[in-house]
Amino acid sequence: MTGTNMDIGSLESSLLTAIAAAADEAAIEAVRVAALGKKGSVSELLKTLGAMSPEERQVKGPAINGLKTRISEALAARKAGLRDAAIEARLRAEKVDVTLPVRRSPAERGRIHPISQVIDEIAAIFGDLGFAIAEGPDIETDYYNFTALNFPDGHPAREMHDTFFFGKDADGEAKLLRTHTSPVQIRTMEAQKPPIRIVIPGKTYRQDSDATHSPMFHQVEGLVVDRTANVANMKWVLEEFCKAFFEVPSVTMRFRPSFFPFTEPSLEVDIQCDRSRPGEVRFGEGNDWMEILGCGMVHPNVLRAGGLDPDEYQGFAWGMGIDRIAMLKYGMPDLRAFFDADVRWLEHYGFRPLDMPTLFGGLSS
């Protein structure tokens, strides 16, 4: 056997050993490049054919080309074997137990919080009545939260609100967490000329906590300002809202004189209900009454603070607790559960994310 044949045989043996030892497709690719790449060992042998004599090439050519063919076939076979083994291992790792129950999709598992649902319901009702949604900052100044709303300095009505105050800033002013959404009324009147028809849902803050009160809670207020707004308009708007929200054909409402610094006259509204069944309140029937909201004609001082002339414009406003009307409508006994982040509670009381409330489709259907 000649030296070249010995070299070819030795090279073939070492390459076949490396091919057999390759544990994955990356390793087999490295062997392929080392053998058949531009500077691979078999490729270097093939380059020597050009410098040989015809007689020498006739002998060594078939041997070198045969080596290339055998190595290529061995590489292909090993690569196919590794690919099959990888697929088999993946199938074993990713097998599905068909006896397990089918998992629900995120759209089925997810739930909308009742507060978010009720805010959407309120927006749908008042949007149908021609109202726009208005928003404002949670951190307010004393002016917007109290003074502009006819709470003079030292006025006892300020004590009705257990306020969270921040420390004084560089100007000596102490900002606060708003105690109601009413500051947005002033901000809207400053920025927009009448007619104004807005509802203001949002977070509010007071130092109070029990089964029906929370330090952070949600309110919605409404404001109408134009030249002819009156109590009759207000009563109609509130009646239409209560019928649509509680999804009853009719409601009987009772308006009682009250006091709020920002309205004159001020009224509290009771709605007829039936509380004869434990843990259940039904509106539009029965012989009981439940206070549901406060309202009144906007005080002239509030109109002036908003930059409007009370001799030219008048308006009415109302406000209610979103958390409270959610509890009444959906039978939730404890307000604190709204903020516990308990998934079990949310699964029970929550709403499916794709069931958007609409008047024509039903608010809570």
N, C-alpha and C positions, 0 to 999 in steps of 0.2 A: 504494500500500500504506500502510495506517495505521501510526501509531507503535506501537500495541499488537501488531499483526501482526509488525512488525519486531522487537519485543522477544521475542515468542514464537519467531520463527525463529532469532534470535541465541542465545536460551537453549537451544533444541533442538540447535543446532549444537554449542554448547560442551559440553552434557551428553553428546551422542553421541560427541564426541571423547574426553571423560573416560572414558566406558564402554569405548571401544575400547582406551584406554591402560591400563586396569586389568590388573595382572599376576597377581593372585591373588584368592581369594574375599574376603579381608579388604579389599582395595582396592575391589572392586566393591560391597561392603557400605557402605563409606564414601561412594561416589558415590550409592548409593540413599538413604542418610540425608540427604545434602546436597540431593537433588532432591525426594524424596517423604516425608521425615520431617516431624515436626510443624512445624518451622520451615524446611523445605526450600523451594527456589526455586519449584518447581511448586506446592507446597501454599500458598505465599503468594499466588500468582496466583489459585488457586481461592477463597481467602478474599475476594478483591475482587469476586466475582460477587454477593455479597449486597448490596453498596452500589450496584449498577448499576440503571438503569431497565430495564423489561421489554424495550424495543427493543434496548438495548445488550447485555443479557444474551443475547438471542436470537442476536446476531451473535458475541459473544466467548465465550459458553459452549461451543459446539461446538469452537472453536479451542483453548481451554485444556484441555478434557477430552480432545480428540484428542491434545494434547501429552502429557498424563499417560499415555494408553494406549500411545503409541508409545515413550515412555521406559521404561514398565514392561516392554513386550515386549523392548526392547533389553537391559534389565538381565537379564531372565530368560534370554535367549539367550546373553548373554555369560557369565552364571554357569554355565549348563549346559556351555558350551564349556570354561570353566576347570576345572570338576569332571572332565570327561572327560579333559582333558589331564593333570590331577593323577593320575587313576587309571592312565592310560597310563604316566606317568613312574614311578609306584610299581611297576607290573607289570614294567617294564624293570629297575628296581633290585632287586626281590625275586624275580627269576626263579630257579628251581631247576634245577640241572644234574642231570637224571634219570640221567645216566651215572655219577654218584658213588655209592659204596656207602652203604647206610643206616647212620646213626650209631647205635651202641648206646645204650640208655637208661642213665641214672645207676645204676639198680639192677643192670644187667648189668656196667657198667664198675667200679663200686665193689668194694672188697675189705676183708674183715675181717682185721686183723693176726692172725697165728698165736697170739700171746700172749693176745689177747682171746678168740679161739676156744677155747683150752685152758682159760682161766678159766671160760668158759661150760660147757665139758664137765665140769670139776670140780664146778661148782655143780649141774649136772644129776644127776651121780652121787650126790653127798652129800645133795642135796635129796631124792632118792628114798630114802635111808637114814635120813631124819629129822633131818638136820643143818640148822642155820641159818647164814647168812653173817654174819661179824662183821668190823668194820673199826676202825682206830685211826689216830692221827696219825703222819705220817712223821717229824716232829721230836719227839724224845723226851727225857726226863730220864735221867740216869745211874741213878736209882733204878729206873725201870720197865724200862730196857734191860738192866741188869746186876744191881743189888743185890737187887731183888725176885725175880729168877730164880736166886738162890743163887750169884751171883758176888760174894763179899766183896771189899772194897777190897784191892788188892794181890794178888788171886788170880791165879795164872798163866794160868787159863783166859781171862782178859780179853785176853790177848795173842793168842788165837786169832782175834780180830776186829780187823781193821785199820780203826779207826773214824774217821769224819769228825766232828771236834768243832768247835763254834762257840766264839766268844770268850765269856768269862764275862760274865754279866749283872750288874745292880746288886746282887744278893744274893750274888755270887761264885760262882754256879752256871753251869757250862758245859753247854749243851744239845748234842745230837748228832743226826745222821741215824741212824735205827734200823738196827741191823745184822742184825736178824731180825724176824719178825712176832710173836715170842713176847710182847712187852709187852702185846699185846691179850688174851692169856690172863689176865694179872693184872687188867687193866681190866674184863674180863668177870666174873671171880670177885668183884670188888669191887661190881659193879653188879647181879649176878643170883645168886639162890640156886640150888643144884643141884636137879634134874638139869640139867647143861649139856652140850650137844652142838653144837659150832660148828666151822666151818672158816674160816680167815683167809687169803684171798689178798691179796697186796699187794706194793708196791715195798719193796726193802731196799737198803742202801748199804754197800759196803766198798771199801777202796783196793786194787783188784786189776783187772787188765785183760790178757786174752790171748784166744786163740781160743775158750776155754771159760769165761772169766770176764769180768765187766763191772763197772765201779764202781757202776752201778745195775742191779739185777736183780730178779727176781720170785720170791717164795716162797709156798708155801701150807702152813699148819699146821692141824692138827686137835686138838681138845681134847674129852675126855669126862670129866665128873666126876659121880659119884653114889656111892651106898653100896656097890655091888657090882662096879664096873668092875674088870676084871682083864686079864691078858696074853692069855688065850684070846679075850676079846672083841676086843682090839686086833688080834690076828692075823687074825681073821675079817674085820674091817672093811677092813684093808689088802689082804687077798687079794681081796675083792669089788671094791675100788676098782681094783686092777691089772687084773683080768679085764675090767671094764667099760671102763676107759680105753684099754687096748691092744687091746680088742675081740678077745679070744681066749677059747676055751671053758674053759681051765684054765691055772693058773700054778703053778710050783713055787718056793717062797720059802725062803731060808736066813737065819736070824736069828743074828747074831754079837754077842757081848758088846762093848760100847764104853763111852765116857764122854761124858756131857753133864752140865753142872752142874745142870740143871733137872729131870733124870729119874734115878730109881734103882729098879730096874736100868735101864741104857741099852742099846739094841740098834741095830745097823745091819742093814739088810735088803738082801739080794742077791736078784735074780730070775733064774731060768734063762733062757738065751737062746742064739740061734745067730748067730754072727758070721762064718760061713764065707764069706759073700758080701761082696765089697768094698763099703764104704759103706752096708751094710744090717744092721740088727739085727732079729731076729725073736724075739719073746718067746713063752714057752709051749712051746719046743722047743729042741733042741740040747744041747750039753755045756758051754757057757760060763756064766759068772756075771757079773752086773753089779750094782754097788751102786746102789741106787735111792733110798733114804731113810733117815732116822734116826728112832728112836722110843724109847719107854720109859714106865714108870709115873711119874706126876708126883711130884717130890720133896716130902716133907713140908714142907720150908721154903718151897717155892713155894705150897703150899696155905695155909700160915699167912700169907704175904705177901698172899694174896688174901682173907684174912679168914675162912678155913674151918678147921675143926678136923680135922687128919689122923687123929685117932682115930675120927672119925665118917664122913669122906668119903675117897675115893681116886679116882684117875683115871689116864688114859693120854693121851699126846700123841704126835704125829709131825709131821715136816716134810720138805719136799722142794723142790727148785728147779723152778719152773714152766718157765723157759726150757730147762732140761736135759731135762725129760720131753717138751717140745715137740720139741726136736731129735731125741730118740730115736724118737719116734713118727712124725714126718714127714720124717726123713732130711735135716735141715739141718746142714751140716758146720761152720759158723762162727757162734758166738754174736754176734759183732760186727755181722753183717749185720742182726740184729734191730733195731738202732738207727741204721742208715744212712739211713733214709727214702728208699730206692731204689724207685721205682715199679715198675721192671721186676722186682725181687725180690718185691715184694708181689703183683704180678700172677701170678707163678709159684707162690708159696707161700700166698697169701692165700685167703680163703674167701668165697663169695658171701654178701651181707648177709642174705638172706632164708632161708638154710639154718641155722636155729637147731638146735643139738645137743639131741637128746632120746634117752632110752634106748629108747623104742619105735620111733623112726624111724631110729636109728643116729647115733652121735655125730658121725662125720666123713663122713656120706653126702652 
